[in-house]
Amino acid sequence: MSEQRNLNIDSEWAAQKPFHFFGPCSAESPEQLEATAKELVQIEGNIFRAGVWKPRTRPDSFQGIGEEALRWLADIKQRYKLKVATEVASPEHLEKALKAGIDVLWIGARTTVNPFTVQALADAMKGIDIPVFVKNPINPDLSLWMGALERINKAGIQKLGAIHRGFHLNENGPYRNSPNWNLAIQLKAAHPTLPVICDASHISGKASLIPQVAQKALDLDMDGLMIETHYQPEKALSDKEQQLTPKQLKETLAALVQKKTSCANQEFLNQLELLRAEIDRVDDELMDRIAHRMEIVKQIGEYKKKNQVTILQLERWKEIMDRVTKNGKALGVESDFIQAFFNAIHDESIRQQTLIHSKEK
């Protein structure tokens, strides 16, 4: 990853968290927005969301109403005194959204993935003062996500946030998009002042998973939620499987457990400090053992080079993975974690031996 750029975030605005975006996936009709908004206005702090332009995968899918729907959102804003938000994917979208009085914008995953498009949007945003949230790209590329945020921030947008909506992998488990929470955590660690919220709907893909995904987001100290909400999800023109009714949304929010980032209980603090000290000790030992392993890897690399043997030995690597996965399972460690951990070690081992093989005699 290239050197990251510090983000200049409006701290007063960021302190207004949590940022909650509730509303339908798409603006389908004035009646649909009206029926949904009159229920959601009761939720304090809600930013009413609805897609106007929908970048669908297939051309015959519902593409959104377009500019006309902006007028419907403006009417909802005026009638219910709600802030309204929509997605923009081009300078033309941006111009029309601003003209309609949209309060908050977000950039979608299919746009984030293209630096040219993001830069065009950033150029068009120069001189305006409006909150902009950037969704992660479709694939798990943290640099691409950070790059999009940096481009928008460099254009002068200081009311800037990120939306974690999951990543499309070959295997997403029960989800529409794999949560891959670690990337969102890395983003928060790199930019502590940047609000990062969770799009529980796009991660879940189905309504039944939204409560657990939303709770996980709160457990990870996310700064808000985006949940698609439709007064009649079964009739929705897009993503009907992942939308909650307003009643279901209220029940979900009421059941969420809000947890603290710290605790004043001295016994808790003392015990936590002891356990963290033990983790630090184990981490130091782990680093020592990894460094020792890499020294052995280098020695093996030298022998392979001397005897003109290939760096990659698939049978040996399969033998290692079978052994450590079996041992990990016996010790109660998840196989997915073991495989990811040792794959990272193997990648570094290959890199070290490649450096050795590339050196001239």
N, C-alpha and C positions, 0 to 999 in steps of 0.2 A: 504494500500500500504506500502511495506517495505521501509526503508530509501533509498533514491536515492543516486547515486554516481555522483559526479561532473564529467562532461565530459571535456577532455583535447582536445580542438579544435584548429587547426592551424588558428589563427586569420587572418593572411595575406592571406591565401587561401580563407577563408570564406568571406573576403572583396571583392572578385571578383564577388559576386552576381550582377545581377540575374543569376541563373543557369537554362538554358533552354535546354530541351531534346526534340527534334523533329525528327521524323522518324517513319517508319512502326512498327506495332505491332510485326510482325515477318519478319525475313529475308527469303524470298521465292525463290529468284533467283538473279543472278548477274544483270540481266536486270532491275528487279524491284528496286533494291537498286540504280542502276545507274540513272534511270529515276527520282527517288525521290530525291536523293542527289544533282543532278545538279540544282534542283530548290531551295533546302533548303540551299545551300552554300551561297546564297545571304543574308541570315538572319544572321546578325552579332552575334557572340558568341554562335551559335548553337552547341550543342553536339549531333551528329547524333546517334540516338538510334535505336536498332532493337533486338528483341528477337531471340536467337539462339536455346535455349532449352525452350520449352513451357510446363509448368506443367498444362495440361488441365484436366478438371473435368472428362471427359469421355474418355476411352482408344481409341476409334475410331476417336477422334478429331485429328486435325493436331498437332503433337507433336514438330514441329520445325525440321529444317534441321540438326542441330547439328554441329559438328566440322568443316565440310566443309564450313559452312556459316561464320565461323570466318575468313577464308581466303578472303571471299568476303568483309567483313567489313575492313580488313586490306588493301585491294585494294582501297576501298572508302577513307580511311584515307590518303593513299599515293597520290591518284589522286586529291582529292579535298582539301587536307590540313585541313580536319575536324577532331576534336576529336571524337572518337567513343565509344559507351557504350553498354553494354549488361547485362543481368541478369545471375547470377550464383546461383546454389542451392546445390552445393557439392564441396568438395576439388578438385575433378577431373575436374569439370567445371572451377574452379578457375585457376588451373594449365594450362589448355588449353587456357583460355582467356589471361592470362599473356604472354604465349608463342607467341600468335598471335599479341601481342602489343595493346590490348584493353586499352583505356585510363581511362575509368571510369566504375565502376561496380555498379550494384544495387542488393539488396536482395529482393525477392518478398514476397508478403503477405503470401503465403502458406509455405514459409520457415521461416519467422519471427515467425510464430505461434509455431514452434518446437524448444525449447531451446537446445536440443541435436544437431540438425542440425546446428543451429547458432554457437554453441560452436565449432563444428568440422570445420566450415568455419573460425572462429576466430583463431583457432590453426594454420590453414593452412596459415593465413595472417601474422603471426608473421614474422617480418623482411622485409616486403615489404612496399613500399610507393606509394599508389594509392588511389584516392578518392573513397569512398564507400558510397552509399546512401541506407538507409534501409526503405522499405515500412512498413506501419502499418499492424498488423495482420488482418486477415479477420474479426474477431469479435472485438468489441470496448473494448479492454483491454489495457489501457495505461501502466500498469506495464509490460506487455509482450513486448510492443513496446520499452519502456525504457530499459528493460533488454537486448534486442537484441542490441541496440545501445551501452550499457555499455560493453557487451561482445566483440564487435568489437573494441571499443575504448581501452579496456584493453589489447588487442592484439598489440597495438601500432599504430593503424590507427587514425591519428589526422585530416586527411582530410575527415571528416565524416559529412554526412547530412541525413535528413529524408525526406521521400516522403509520403504525405497524399493522399491516394487513395480511401478513404471512407471505410465504414464498411457494411458488409452484415447482415441485420436485417430481421426479419419476414415481416416488412413493410418498404420498401425503398422509398415510394412515387414515384415521376416520374423518380428517378435515378436508375442506375444499382446498385450502392452502396451508402448508406446514407452518406451525407457529415459529419454529426456529427462534425461540425467545432469546437465545444467546446474542444474536445480531442486534436486537433492540437494546439489550443490556450494554453491549459494546458501544452503541451510539450514545446512550445515556451517560456512560462513563467518560466518553470522549468530550461530550458537550453537556455538562451538568445543568446549565441554565436553560437548555432547550426543552420545551415541553414535548413529551412523547406520549401520544395517546394510542389506544388499541382499537382497531376496527374489528370488533368481535364477530360481525356478520360475515365478512369475507374470509376470515380464518375458519370459522365454523362450517359454512356452507349449508347448514341446516339449523332450524330454529332450536332444536333440542340441545345442541351443544353450546349455544350462546351463553347460558348462565355460568357454566364451568370456565369458559374462556374469559369471560368478563371478570370472574373472581380471581383467576390466575393473574390477569393484568393488574388488578389491585394489589395482589400479594407481591408483585414485582415493582410496586410503587409507580405504576404508570400514572400519567397526569390527566387522564380522562378516557372516555369511551365514545366510539361511533357505533351505533346500532341501528340497522335499518328497520323502520317501523311503518306499517301499512294498515289501514283500517280494515282491509279485506285482503290479506296476503294471497289467498288462493286465487284471486282475480288479478294479481299483479302482472304487468306486462314484462317484467324482468326480475330475475332472482327471487321468485316467490317462495322458494324453499327456505331461504335464509332470513325472512322478514318476520318480525313479531307483530302482533296486534298491540295497540296502545295498552290494553289491559295486561297482556303478557309482559310488556316492557316494565310497567309499574311493579308487577309482582317480582320480576327479575331484580330490579333496582332495590326493592325493599328487602330482598333476601341476601343481598351482597353484604359481606362483612368488611367494614372499613378498619384497616389495621394501621397502627402507628409506626413511624419510622424510628422511634426511640422510646425508651421507658425510663422513668425516674427512680424506679425501685432499685435500691442499692444492692440487694442480694442478687437480682437479675444482672445488674451491671458487673458485679464481681465475678459471677459464674461465667458470664459471656466473655469477660477478659481472659479468664483462665482457659476457656475452650479455644479462643482465638490464638492465644499464645501457643497452645498445643498444635493448632493448624499451621502456624508459622514454622514451628519446629519440623513438622512433617514435610511441609513444602520445601524447606531447606534441604532436608535429607533427600527428597525426591529429585531436586535439582542436581544434587551431588551424584546421585545414581544415574540420572540421564546423561550428565557430562561424562561420567565414567563409561557409559554405554557407547557414547559417540567416539570416545577414544578407541574403543575396541573396533567400532565400525571403520574408523580410519585405518587401523592396522589391517583389517580384512581387505579394505580397498587397495592398500599397497600390495598385498599378496595377489589379489585379482589382476591388478595391472601388470605385475611382474610375470604372471603366468598367462596373460592374455585371456582372462576369463570375464564373461559379461558381468556387468554390475547387478542387473536384476536377475534374481534366482527365484522363479515362481514357486517351485516345489518347496523350497526352504521357507518362503514367505507364507505359503499356505500352512505349513507345519507350525510356524510361530502363531498364526492367527487362530488355528484350531486349539492350540494349547492354552493360550491366554484367555480365549473366550470360554473354554471349559473351566479353567481355574477361576475366572471372574464370576461365572455363574454359581460355582460352589461357594464363593465368598459373598454372594448376594449383590454382585455388581451387574448392572444391566449390560446386555450384550452390545446394544447400540453404542453405549458410551465406550466400552472397551475397544470396539472396532474403530470408532472415531479417534480415540486416543492413540492407538497403535498405528493407525494409518498416518497420523500426523508425524509420529516418530519415524515411520518408514520413509515418508516423503523427505524428511530431513536427512535420513541415512543415505538415501539415493543422491541427494544434493551433495553431501559431503564426499561420497565416493566419486561422483562425477567430476568434482573439482580436482581430485587426486588424478583421475584418469586423463584429464585435459592438460595437466602440467607436462611440459616437455621434459625429456630425460636429462 
